[in-house]
Amino acid sequence: MDGIIQSLLNPAVLVFLIPLAGIAIGGFSMWLKHQERMEKIRQGIDPDARRD
């Protein structure tokens, strides 16, 4: 287990892991927003309506 952590903390590996983690987090965030939007549509709420 210690060898895996050491290899992941290698700067040559981190150069690829950090952007991939950012893409994964961004994709998950977009998916959550989409799910929220679809649920509003299912409930009959206009997701594009202004909130004044």
N, C-alpha and C positions, 0 to 999 in steps of 0.2 A: 504494500500500500504506500509505503514511504517513497518507493521508486517512482510510482505513478505521479505523485504530487510533485516530486522533484522535476520530472520530465515536463509536467504542465507549466511549472514556473520558469522554465527555460525561456529566455527572451525570444529565441527563434520560433518557439511555439506560440508564445503570447501574441506575437505580431498577427497571427491568424485567428487565434481564439477570441481576442477582444472584439474585432469587427463582427465575427460570427455571432457572438453573444448579443451584440447591439442589434443586429438584424433580427435575431430570434425574439428579443424583447420587443422590438418595434412591430414585428409581425403579430405577436400575441396581443399587443395593445390594439392594433387595428382590428383583429378578430373580435376582441371584447366590445369595441365600439360598434362593430357591425351587428353583433348579437343584441346589444342594447337597442339599436335602431330597429332591427327586425321585431323585437318584442313590442316596441311602441307601435309599430304598424299593425301587429296582431291585435293590440288592444284598441285600435281605432284612433290613435293619437297621431297627428301629423308631425313627423320628426323634424320637418323643415320650418315649422311654425315658430314665429318669434316669441320669445319669453319676455314680455314687458311687465 
